[in-house]
Amino acid sequence: MAPSLAQAARYRHPFPGWPGRALQRLLDGTRWTALRRALTRVLPVPPLCSDVRDVIYTTWWVDAAHAPTAPPGYRLFTHAGRTPYTVLTYRHGHFGPAFAGPLRALFPSPLQSNWRWYLLPEGDTAATPVVLFDRNVIDSVTHAVGARLFSDAMQPHWPARFDHGRSGDGWRTRIEPGQGSAPALQAQWAPMAAWPAGWAAGAFAGTPQALAFLACQDAAIAVCADGRTALTHIDLPITVSQVQPLRLVGQPHCPRVAGMGGDPADAFCFRVPQVPFRVVSERLL
């Protein structure tokens, strides 16, 4: 895998001071990682559930040369030398273990943002795409630390500020990394009456096929800070007919996309009002 993904997975605290430095040393500790991996071979990570809402997808076409190398057995999805890159941001709904049952209502509902590429299995062009995580952000330091300590597939960063939600008749997201390792994003969206023409041309048969490709996956791959690769299986039953078209308002701020030569304002955007989300399993490849 490209070293940049392993490097990007390393945690850097958003605020100065010794607590952040101590946390970085804890999360980068190789002994704990080895112990946890030994334990999860015997006691797998339990399934997790969340009733996510206000799920906003923003996708850009970027030059495929900026994408990382695909893991063995997979290839990057490309069209005319470009590949889709998506930032997916949402509000969790009581994110916790499935075995908690009704008690899951006591669990918090953090904000999360997944930044990702799309892979296809080698030799199977009709397969469901697999997500390759580029960045992962969560607004709860407890969730960020817990995920990093107990999971290989989820390696989130904690930003200095993270807002996501309604703004007038639209939506707004703001991620400020501070001194930390989270990516930066400021964007605002408004509803559209119809889907924009042309974005899916050539790469997909039409807008419904593009939506299914971008939103309907059952697996994701992540690269850990030590270079190991983890596969997680998920259940995200999105109904394409319920997806709502959006447009960007003004000029978004997204240094990650701009750094790959893309225009942050030229994006394909949509919203999923709500959907049940389930992390089924994870394993190292």
PAFIZA-305137 format. One line per field, with one value per atom (N, C-alpha, C): residue in one letter; atom name; x, y, z. Coordinates in steps of 0.1 Angstrom, whole numbers, plus 5000, padded with zeros to 4 digits. Example, Ala and Ser with C-alpha at 12.3 -4.5 7.8 and 13.67 -1.06 7.14 Angstrom:
// PAFIZA-305137
residuo = A|A|A|S|S|S
atomo = N|CA|C|N|CA|C
east = 5132|5123|5132|5128|5137|5129
north = 4943|4955|4967|4978|4989|5000
up = 5078|5078|5078|5071|5071|5079
// end
This chain:
// PAFIZA-305137
residuo = M|M|M|A|A|A|P|P|P|S|S|S|L|L|L|A|A|A|Q|Q|Q|A|A|A|A|A|A|R|R|R|Y|Y|Y|R|R|R|H|H|H|P|P|P|F|F|F|P|P|P|G|G|G|W|W|W|P|P|P|G|G|G|R|R|R|A|A|A|L|L|L|Q|Q|Q|R|R|R|L|L|L|L|L|L|D|D|D|G|G|G|T|T|T|R|R|R|W|W|W|T|T|T|A|A|A|L|L|L|R|R|R|R|R|R|A|A|A|L|L|L|T|T|T|R|R|R|V|V|V|L|L|L|P|P|P|V|V|V|P|P|P|P|P|P|L|L|L|C|C|C|S|S|S|D|D|D|V|V|V|R|R|R|D|D|D|V|V|V|I|I|I|Y|Y|Y|T|T|T|T|T|T|W|W|W|W|W|W|V|V|V|D|D|D|A|A|A|A|A|A|H|H|H|A|A|A|P|P|P|T|T|T|A|A|A|P|P|P|P|P|P|G|G|G|Y|Y|Y|R|R|R|L|L|L|F|F|F|T|T|T|H|H|H|A|A|A|G|G|G|R|R|R|T|T|T|P|P|P|Y|Y|Y|T|T|T|V|V|V|L|L|L|T|T|T|Y|Y|Y|R|R|R|H|H|H|G|G|G|H|H|H|F|F|F|G|G|G|P|P|P|A|A|A|F|F|F|A|A|A|G|G|G|P|P|P|L|L|L|R|R|R|A|A|A|L|L|L|F|F|F|P|P|P|S|S|S|P|P|P|L|L|L|Q|Q|Q|S|S|S|N|N|N|W|W|W|R|R|R|W|W|W|Y|Y|Y|L|L|L|L|L|L|P|P|P|E|E|E|G|G|G|D|D|D|T|T|T|A|A|A|A|A|A|T|T|T|P|P|P|V|V|V|V|V|V|L|L|L|F|F|F|D|D|D|R|R|R|N|N|N|V|V|V|I|I|I|D|D|D|S|S|S|V|V|V|T|T|T|H|H|H|A|A|A|V|V|V|G|G|G|A|A|A|R|R|R|L|L|L|F|F|F|S|S|S|D|D|D|A|A|A|M|M|M|Q|Q|Q|P|P|P|H|H|H|W|W|W|P|P|P|A|A|A|R|R|R|F|F|F|D|D|D|H|H|H|G|G|G|R|R|R|S|S|S|G|G|G|D|D|D|G|G|G|W|W|W|R|R|R|T|T|T|R|R|R|I|I|I|E|E|E|P|P|P|G|G|G|Q|Q|Q|G|G|G|S|S|S|A|A|A|P|P|P|A|A|A|L|L|L|Q|Q|Q|A|A|A|Q|Q|Q|W|W|W|A|A|A|P|P|P|M|M|M|A|A|A|A|A|A|W|W|W|P|P|P|A|A|A|G|G|G|W|W|W|A|A|A|A|A|A|G|G|G|A|A|A|F|F|F|A|A|A|G|G|G|T|T|T|P|P|P|Q|Q|Q|A|A|A|L|L|L|A|A|A|F|F|F|L|L|L|A|A|A|C|C|C|Q|Q|Q|D|D|D|A|A|A|A|A|A|I|I|I|A|A|A|V|V|V|C|C|C|A|A|A|D|D|D|G|G|G|R|R|R|T|T|T|A|A|A|L|L|L|T|T|T|H|H|H|I|I|I|D|D|D|L|L|L|P|P|P|I|I|I|T|T|T|V|V|V|S|S|S|Q|Q|Q|V|V|V|Q|Q|Q|P|P|P|L|L|L|R|R|R|L|L|L|V|V|V|G|G|G|Q|Q|Q|P|P|P|H|H|H|C|C|C|P|P|P|R|R|R|V|V|V|A|A|A|G|G|G|M|M|M|G|G|G|G|G|G|D|D|D|P|P|P|A|A|A|D|D|D|A|A|A|F|F|F|C|C|C|F|F|F|R|R|R|V|V|V|P|P|P|Q|Q|Q|V|V|V|P|P|P|F|F|F|R|R|R|V|V|V|V|V|V|S|S|S|E|E|E|R|R|R|L|L|L|L|L|L
atomo = N|CA|C|N|CA|C|N|CA|C|N|CA|C|N|CA|C|N|CA|C|N|CA|C|N|CA|C|N|CA|C|N|CA|C|N|CA|C|N|CA|C|N|CA|C|N|CA|C|N|CA|C|N|CA|C|N|CA|C|N|CA|C|N|CA|C|N|CA|C|N|CA|C|N|CA|C|N|CA|C|N|CA|C|N|CA|C|N|CA|C|N|CA|C|N|CA|C|N|CA|C|N|CA|C|N|CA|C|N|CA|C|N|CA|C|N|CA|C|N|CA|C|N|CA|C|N|CA|C|N|CA|C|N|CA|C|N|CA|C|N|CA|C|N|CA|C|N|CA|C|N|CA|C|N|CA|C|N|CA|C|N|CA|C|N|CA|C|N|CA|C|N|CA|C|N|CA|C|N|CA|C|N|CA|C|N|CA|C|N|CA|C|N|CA|C|N|CA|C|N|CA|C|N|CA|C|N|CA|C|N|CA|C|N|CA|C|N|CA|C|N|CA|C|N|CA|C|N|CA|C|N|CA|C|N|CA|C|N|CA|C|N|CA|C|N|CA|C|N|CA|C|N|CA|C|N|CA|C|N|CA|C|N|CA|C|N|CA|C|N|CA|C|N|CA|C|N|CA|C|N|CA|C|N|CA|C|N|CA|C|N|CA|C|N|CA|C|N|CA|C|N|CA|C|N|CA|C|N|CA|C|N|CA|C|N|CA|C|N|CA|C|N|CA|C|N|CA|C|N|CA|C|N|CA|C|N|CA|C|N|CA|C|N|CA|C|N|CA|C|N|CA|C|N|CA|C|N|CA|C|N|CA|C|N|CA|C|N|CA|C|N|CA|C|N|CA|C|N|CA|C|N|CA|C|N|CA|C|N|CA|C|N|CA|C|N|CA|C|N|CA|C|N|CA|C|N|CA|C|N|CA|C|N|CA|C|N|CA|C|N|CA|C|N|CA|C|N|CA|C|N|CA|C|N|CA|C|N|CA|C|N|CA|C|N|CA|C|N|CA|C|N|CA|C|N|CA|C|N|CA|C|N|CA|C|N|CA|C|N|CA|C|N|CA|C|N|CA|C|N|CA|C|N|CA|C|N|CA|C|N|CA|C|N|CA|C|N|CA|C|N|CA|C|N|CA|C|N|CA|C|N|CA|C|N|CA|C|N|CA|C|N|CA|C|N|CA|C|N|CA|C|N|CA|C|N|CA|C|N|CA|C|N|CA|C|N|CA|C|N|CA|C|N|CA|C|N|CA|C|N|CA|C|N|CA|C|N|CA|C|N|CA|C|N|CA|C|N|CA|C|N|CA|C|N|CA|C|N|CA|C|N|CA|C|N|CA|C|N|CA|C|N|CA|C|N|CA|C|N|CA|C|N|CA|C|N|CA|C|N|CA|C|N|CA|C|N|CA|C|N|CA|C|N|CA|C|N|CA|C|N|CA|C|N|CA|C|N|CA|C|N|CA|C|N|CA|C|N|CA|C|N|CA|C|N|CA|C|N|CA|C|N|CA|C|N|CA|C|N|CA|C|N|CA|C|N|CA|C|N|CA|C|N|CA|C|N|CA|C|N|CA|C|N|CA|C|N|CA|C|N|CA|C|N|CA|C|N|CA|C|N|CA|C|N|CA|C|N|CA|C|N|CA|C|N|CA|C|N|CA|C|N|CA|C|N|CA|C|N|CA|C|N|CA|C|N|CA|C|N|CA|C|N|CA|C|N|CA|C|N|CA|C|N|CA|C|N|CA|C|N|CA|C|N|CA|C|N|CA|C|N|CA|C|N|CA|C|N|CA|C|N|CA|C|N|CA|C|N|CA|C|N|CA|C|N|CA|C|N|CA|C|N|CA|C|N|CA|C|N|CA|C|N|CA|C|N|CA|C|N|CA|C|N|CA|C|N|CA|C|N|CA|C|N|CA|C|N|CA|C|N|CA|C|N|CA|C|N|CA|C|N|CA|C|N|CA|C|N|CA|C|N|CA|C|N|CA|C|N|CA|C|N|CA|C|N|CA|C|N|CA|C|N|CA|C|N|CA|C|N|CA|C|N|CA|C|N|CA|C|N|CA|C|N|CA|C|N|CA|C|N|CA|C|N|CA|C|N|CA|C|N|CA|C|N|CA|C|N|CA|C|N|CA|C|N|CA|C|N|CA|C|N|CA|C|N|CA|C|N|CA|C|N|CA|C|N|CA|C|N|CA|C|N|CA|C|N|CA|C|N|CA|C|N|CA|C
east = 5008|5000|5009|5003|5011|5014|5027|5030|5022|5017|5009|4997|4990|4979|4983|4993|4998|5002|5009|5013|5001|4991|4979|4971|4973|4966|4971|4983|4989|4982|4980|4972|4981|4976|4983|4972|4974|4964|4962|4949|4946|4950|4954|4957|4971|4978|4992|4991|5003|5003|5006|5010|5014|5003|4990|4980|4979|4980|4980|4992|5004|5016|5015|5010|5008|4998|4988|4978|4984|4991|4998|5007|5015|5023|5015|5004|4995|4990|4985|4978|4988|5001|5011|5018|5015|5022|5020|5032|5031|5028|5031|5028|5013|5006|4991|4985|4990|4985|4986|4998|5001|4992|4990|4981|4967|4962|4948|4946|4955|4953|4953|4961|4961|4947|4942|4929|4918|4918|4907|4907|4918|4918|4909|4908|4900|4886|4886|4874|4872|4864|4863|4856|4858|4851|4836|4828|4813|4807|4796|4789|4785|4785|4781|4770|4761|4749|4748|4741|4739|4727|4719|4708|4713|4720|4727|4717|4719|4710|4718|4712|4718|4731|4731|4743|4745|4755|4758|4771|4769|4780|4784|4797|4802|4814|4812|4822|4828|4841|4848|4855|4857|4866|4880|4890|4904|4912|4924|4934|4937|4936|4939|4953|4962|4976|4978|4968|4968|4963|4957|4952|4963|4961|4971|4970|4980|4980|4970|4962|4952|4958|4952|4957|4956|4964|4964|4949|4946|4933|4922|4926|4917|4924|4915|4920|4912|4918|4911|4901|4889|4879|4883|4884|4888|4880|4879|4873|4880|4885|4893|4904|4911|4922|4919|4906|4902|4894|4893|4887|4878|4867|4859|4865|4864|4869|4857|4853|4841|4844|4838|4837|4823|4821|4808|4807|4798|4797|4782|4781|4768|4768|4756|4754|4750|4758|4754|4741|4734|4723|4725|4730|4733|4742|4754|4764|4769|4767|4771|4770|4773|4773|4759|4757|4744|4738|4747|4741|4735|4737|4731|4716|4711|4696|4690|4679|4673|4682|4692|4701|4710|4710|4718|4714|4701|4696|4704|4711|4719|4733|4736|4749|4749|4760|4760|4759|4758|4756|4766|4779|4789|4787|4794|4796|4807|4806|4817|4818|4830|4833|4843|4839|4848|4852|4865|4870|4876|4871|4874|4875|4882|4883|4874|4874|4866|4874|4873|4880|4870|4875|4867|4876|4871|4879|4884|4897|4903|4895|4893|4886|4871|4865|4850|4845|4842|4838|4823|4816|4802|4800|4811|4810|4807|4801|4799|4812|4814|4826|4829|4842|4847|4854|4851|4856|4870|4879|4893|4894|4894|4895|4908|4906|4917|4919|4908|4908|4895|4896|4884|4884|4873|4872|4860|4861|4850|4851|4840|4841|4841|4843|4844|4858|4865|4878|4877|4866|4864|4862|4854|4853|4865|4873|4885|4895|4897|4906|4902|4889|4884|4885|4882|4883|4897|4906|4921|4926|4922|4927|4921|4909|4902|4899|4903|4900|4911|4913|4923|4916|4903|4896|4891|4890|4886|4897|4903|4914|4911|4901|4897|4906|4905|4912|4902|4907|4898|4902|4893|4896|4894|4899|4897|4882|4876|4862|4855|4843|4835|4821|4815|4801|4795|4782|4775|4761|4753|4738|4731|4719|4710|4716|4714|4717|4707|4696|4685|4678|4676|4670|4680|4693|4703|4711|4724|4732|4746|4753|4767|4776|4788|4798|4811|4817|4829|4838|4850|4860|4873|4877|4890|4899|4911|4920|4928|4929|4938|4952|4959|4973|4973|4961|4960|4961|4958|4959|4947|4936|4923|4924|4917|4917|4907|4909|4900|4889|4878|4866|4857|4852|4841|4833|4820|4811|4797|4789|4775|4767|4756|4748|4733|4727|4713|4706|4693|4686|4684|4683|4681|4668|4661|4649|4651|4663|4666|4681|4684|4698|4706|4718|4726|4729|4729|4732|4747|4752|4766|4776|4773|4784|4787|4776|4778|4781|4781|4783|4795|4794|4805|4809|4810|4815|4804|4791|4780|4768|4759|4748|4739|4738|4730|4731|4723|4724|4721|4710|4708|4720|4726|4738|4749|4751|4762|4759|4746|4742|4745|4741|4743|4758|4766|4780|4786|4783|4789|4784|4771|4765|4763|4762|4758|4769|4776|4787|4785|4792|4791|4804|4815|4828|4837|4847|4856|4870|4880|4894|4901|4909|4916|4931|4940|4954|4958|4964|4968|4981|4984|4996|5009|5008|5020|5020|5011|5010|5002|4997|4988|4974|4967|4955|4944|4933|4921|4909|4901|4888|4876|4867|4855|4843|4833|4821|4810|4802|4791|4778|4767|4754|4748|4746|4741|4730|4718|4707|4701|4708|4703|4694|4683|4674|4676|4681|4685|4673|4661|4650|4647|4653|4651|4662|4672|4684|4680|4684|4680|4692|4690|4701|4704|4717|4721|4731|4733|4743|4751|4764|4773|4769|4769|4767|4780|4784|4796|4808|4820|4832|4836|4836|4840|4855|4859|4873|4876|4884|4889|4903|4913|4927|4930|4924|4928|4924|4912|4908|4916|4918|4925|4940|4946|4959|4961|4950|4950|4946|4946|4943|4928|4919|4905|4900|4888|4881|4871|4873|4863|4849|4847|4833|4826|4834|4828|4826|4815|4812|4798|4796|4783|4779|4768|4764|4750|4748|4734|4733|4721|4718|4709|4713|4705|4699|4686|4680|4683|4682|4685|4686|4694|4696|4702|4697|4704|4718|4727|4741|4746|4753|4758|4772|4781|4794|4794|4795|4793|4805|4817|4829|4841|4853|4865|4876|4886|4897|4909|4921|4933|4935|4939|4942|4956
north = 4988|5000|5012|5023|5036|5040|5044|5048|5060|5068|5080|5076|5065|5061|5057|5050|5046|5059|5068|5080|5088|5089|5097|5091|5078|5072|5075|5080|5084|5095|5094|5104|5116|5128|5140|5148|5152|5159|5173|5178|5191|5203|5200|5210|5208|5219|5217|5213|5208|5205|5190|5187|5173|5163|5166|5156|5150|5159|5155|5146|5150|5143|5129|5128|5115|5106|5112|5105|5099|5107|5103|5091|5091|5080|5067|5069|5058|5052|5060|5055|5050|5054|5049|5037|5032|5022|5008|5002|4990|4978|4979|4967|4966|4977|4976|4970|4975|4970|4955|4950|4936|4928|4933|4926|4926|4938|4938|4929|4928|4919|4905|4902|4888|4885|4894|4892|4891|4900|4900|4887|4880|4867|4857|4859|4850|4856|4869|4876|4887|4885|4895|4908|4919|4931|4929|4933|4930|4939|4935|4943|4956|4967|4980|4985|4993|4998|5013|5020|5034|5038|5047|5052|5066|5065|5078|5086|5099|5109|5120|5128|5139|5135|5124|5118|5126|5134|5142|5136|5133|5128|5140|5142|5152|5145|5144|5136|5145|5143|5150|5140|5143|5136|5142|5133|5138|5129|5134|5126|5113|5102|5089|5088|5096|5096|5100|5107|5111|5100|5090|5079|5070|5063|5054|5041|5033|5020|5011|5004|4995|4983|4977|4965|4953|4943|4931|4925|4922|4917|4927|4940|4951|4960|4968|4979|4991|5003|5015|5017|5022|5025|5038|5037|5049|5051|5063|5066|5078|5076|5086|5092|5083|5088|5094|5095|5101|5091|5094|5085|5093|5088|5096|5096|5107|5109|5115|5109|5113|5116|5127|5131|5128|5120|5115|5119|5128|5134|5131|5128|5125|5126|5125|5124|5110|5104|5091|5092|5081|5080|5069|5072|5063|5051|5055|5046|5037|5024|5015|5000|4991|4977|4972|4963|4958|4950|4944|4936|4944|4958|4966|4967|4964|4964|4978|4978|4991|5001|4995|5004|5012|5009|5017|5031|5034|5047|5056|5050|5057|5062|5056|5059|5072|5080|5093|5091|5103|5104|5113|5109|5118|5121|5131|5134|5126|5122|5115|5119|5119|5122|5112|5105|5095|5100|5100|5105|5092|5090|5077|5076|5065|5062|5049|5045|5033|5023|5010|4999|4989|4981|4970|4957|4946|4934|4931|4927|4924|4914|4916|4907|4906|4915|4915|4929|4933|4947|4949|4939|4940|4939|4938|4937|4950|4949|4960|4967|4980|4986|4985|4985|4985|4998|5004|5017|5015|5024|5025|5038|5037|5050|5058|5070|5080|5087|5092|5099|5096|5097|5094|5104|5111|5121|5119|5121|5120|5131|5137|5148|5145|5132|5128|5122|5128|5123|5109|5106|5093|5083|5086|5076|5075|5086|5085|5076|5078|5070|5055|5053|5040|5032|5039|5032|5028|5037|5035|5024|5023|5013|4999|4998|4985|4981|4989|4985|4989|4980|4983|4990|4987|4992|5007|5011|5025|5032|5042|5049|5064|5069|5083|5093|5105|5117|5126|5133|5142|5156|5164|5178|5188|5200|5210|5215|5214|5218|5210|5206|5198|5202|5208|5211|5205|5200|5195|5194|5200|5200|5211|5213|5223|5237|5244|5258|5265|5271|5276|5264|5265|5254|5244|5246|5237|5231|5228|5221|5227|5226|5232|5222|5221|5213|5222|5220|5228|5218|5215|5207|5215|5218|5226|5217|5214|5204|5210|5223|5228|5224|5219|5214|5199|5194|5179|5174|5161|5153|5152|5158|5157|5166|5163|5172|5183|5194|5206|5206|5211|5212|5223|5231|5241|5240|5237|5236|5238|5243|5245|5240|5234|5228|5233|5233|5237|5226|5224|5214|5218|5208|5210|5203|5208|5202|5190|5189|5178|5175|5163|5159|5167|5171|5178|5168|5174|5166|5165|5154|5153|5147|5147|5143|5128|5120|5105|5101|5110|5107|5099|5088|5079|5069|5074|5065|5056|5061|5053|5054|5044|5044|5056|5061|5072|5076|5086|5090|5079|5071|5060|5051|5048|5039|5045|5058|5066|5066|5069|5069|5056|5045|5032|5029|5033|5030|5038|5050|5059|5056|5051|5050|5036|5026|5013|5003|5003|4993|4984|4973|4964|4961|4968|4965|4977|4979|4990|4985|4991|4988|5000|4998|5008|5004|5013|5011|5016|5008|5012|5020|5026|5034|5025|5012|5004|4997|5001|4996|4984|4977|4966|4971|4962|4965|4957|4964|4958|4959|4949|4949|4948|4957|4956|4954|4946|4944|4952|4959|4968|4965|4970|4969|4983|4988|5002|5002|4999|4996|5009|5016|5029|5026|5032|5031|5043|5041|5052|5061|5056|5065|5076|5074|5083|5093|5092|5101|5115|5125|5139|5147|5153|5160|5173|5177|5189|5196|5209|5217|5224|5227|5235|5249|5256|5271|5278|5286|5294|5284|5289|5282|5274|5261|5253|5254|5251|5251|5236|5230|5216|5215|5218|5217|5203|5193|5179|5178|5182|5181|5191|5203|5213|5209|5202|5197|5186|5180|5169|5175|5189|5195|5196|5193|5194|5207|5211|5223|5219|5224|5220|5224|5233|5238|5229|5220|5212|5198|5196|5183|5178|5165|5159|5156|5162|5161|5156|5149|5144|5141|5139|5137|5125|5117|5106|5110|5112|5117|5109|5096|5087|5073|5065|5051|5043|5031|5023|5018|5019|5015|5004|4994|4983|4979|4979|4974|4959|4950|4936|4929|4931|4925|4932|4928|4933|4923|4923|4914|4920|4916|4920|4912|4918|4911|4906
up = 5000|5000|5000|4995|4995|5009|5011|5025|5030|5021|5025|5033|5030|5038|5052|5054|5067|5075|5068|5074|5078|5070|5073|5084|5087|5098|5111|5112|5125|5131|5144|5152|5156|5154|5160|5167|5179|5187|5182|5183|5178|5187|5199|5209|5214|5217|5223|5238|5243|5257|5259|5271|5274|5273|5276|5275|5260|5251|5237|5233|5238|5235|5242|5254|5260|5253|5248|5240|5227|5221|5208|5211|5222|5225|5228|5235|5238|5225|5216|5204|5194|5194|5185|5191|5203|5210|5202|5199|5192|5201|5214|5223|5224|5226|5228|5215|5203|5190|5189|5193|5192|5201|5213|5223|5218|5214|5209|5197|5188|5177|5181|5191|5196|5203|5210|5217|5207|5196|5187|5178|5177|5170|5177|5191|5199|5202|5205|5208|5198|5187|5177|5182|5175|5178|5176|5186|5185|5174|5168|5158|5165|5157|5162|5154|5160|5153|5155|5145|5147|5137|5141|5133|5127|5117|5112|5104|5104|5098|5092|5083|5076|5070|5062|5056|5042|5042|5030|5023|5010|5001|4992|4992|4982|4975|4961|4954|4942|4941|4930|4921|4909|4900|4902|4905|4906|4898|4894|4886|4894|4887|4894|4899|4894|4898|4913|4918|4932|4942|4936|4945|4950|4961|4966|4958|4959|4952|4959|4951|4956|4962|4973|4979|4970|4972|4963|4962|4950|4947|4943|4943|4940|4930|4924|4915|4917|4915|4917|4905|4909|4898|4891|4878|4871|4858|4853|4841|4834|4822|4815|4823|4831|4839|4852|4855|4868|4876|4889|4899|4908|4913|4922|4937|4943|4957|4965|4975|4983|4997|5002|5016|5020|5030|5035|5050|5053|5067|5072|5085|5090|5106|5111|5125|5129|5138|5143|5151|5153|5162|5172|5184|5195|5190|5187|5181|5193|5192|5202|5198|5207|5204|5202|5192|5189|5201|5209|5220|5231|5231|5241|5239|5227|5225|5228|5236|5239|5247|5254|5261|5252|5239|5230|5230|5234|5234|5244|5253|5263|5257|5245|5239|5232|5231|5224|5209|5202|5188|5182|5180|5175|5160|5156|5142|5136|5124|5117|5103|5097|5083|5078|5067|5061|5047|5044|5032|5025|5012|5007|4991|4987|4973|4971|4958|4955|4947|4952|4946|4940|4930|4925|4926|4929|4929|4915|4914|4902|4894|4881|4872|4874|4882|4884|4882|4870|4868|4873|4875|4879|4894|4902|4916|4923|4935|4944|4947|4946|4950|4965|4967|4981|4984|4996|5000|5004|5000|5006|5014|5027|5035|5033|5031|5030|5043|5049|5062|5069|5082|5090|5102|5104|5114|5123|5136|5145|5156|5160|5169|5184|5187|5201|5204|5213|5216|5222|5230|5235|5224|5214|5203|5195|5193|5185|5192|5205|5213|5214|5217|5218|5205|5194|5181|5178|5180|5177|5186|5199|5208|5205|5200|5199|5184|5174|5160|5151|5141|5130|5119|5117|5105|5107|5119|5122|5130|5123|5128|5127|5135|5133|5139|5134|5139|5146|5156|5164|5161|5155|5151|5162|5161|5171|5171|5159|5158|5147|5149|5140|5141|5131|5131|5118|5119|5108|5111|5102|5104|5096|5100|5093|5093|5082|5081|5072|5078|5070|5063|5050|5043|5037|5041|5036|5048|5045|5055|5054|5065|5066|5073|5069|5076|5078|5090|5093|5101|5095|5102|5103|5115|5117|5124|5118|5124|5136|5137|5148|5145|5154|5152|5150|5148|5147|5133|5132|5119|5111|5116|5108|5096|5085|5073|5076|5068|5069|5059|5063|5053|5058|5049|5051|5039|5040|5029|5033|5023|5026|5013|5016|5005|5006|4994|4993|4985|4987|4980|4965|4956|4942|4938|4928|4923|4914|4908|4899|4899|4894|4894|4883|4885|4875|4863|4852|4840|4838|4833|4829|4838|4851|4861|4858|4856|4855|4841|4831|4817|4814|4808|4804|4814|4827|4838|4843|4842|4847|4837|4837|4828|4830|4842|4846|4860|4865|4879|4889|4887|4896|4898|4887|4888|4895|4893|4900|4915|4919|4933|4940|4933|4939|4940|4931|4932|4943|4945|4955|4969|4971|4984|4989|4980|4984|4984|4995|4997|5009|5009|5021|5027|5022|5028|5026|5035|5035|5039|5033|5036|5042|5053|5059|5061|5060|5062|5076|5084|5098|5097|5109|5110|5108|5111|5109|5095|5086|5072|5070|5081|5079|5073|5066|5060|5067|5069|5076|5067|5068|5060|5070|5068|5076|5067|5072|5065|5072|5064|5069|5063|5069|5064|5064|5052|5050|5039|5043|5033|5028|5019|5013|5001|5001|4990|4981|4969|4959|4957|4956|4953|4964|4976|4987|4988|4980|4980|4974|4980|4976|4970|4958|4952|4960|4960|4966|4957|4960|4953|4963|4960|4968|4967|4979|4979|4981|4972|4973|4971|4975|4973|4986|4985|4997|4999|5012|5015|5018|5009|5011|5005|5014|5009|5003|5009|5004|4989|4985|4971|4962|4967|4960|4958|4967|4966|4956|4952|4941|4928|4927|4914|4911|4920|4918|4922|4916|4920|4931|4943|4954|4951|4942|4939|4929|4922|4911|4917|4923|4930|4927|4929|4928|4942|4946|4961|4962|4973|4977|4991|4996|5010|5012|5022|5026|5040|5041|5053|5066|5065|5076|5071|5078|5074|5086|5088|5099|5094|5102|5099|5109|5103|5112|5107|5117|5114|5118|5108|5110|5116|5110|5114|5108|5113|5108|5109|5100|5101|5094|5098|5091|5078|5067|5055|5055
// end
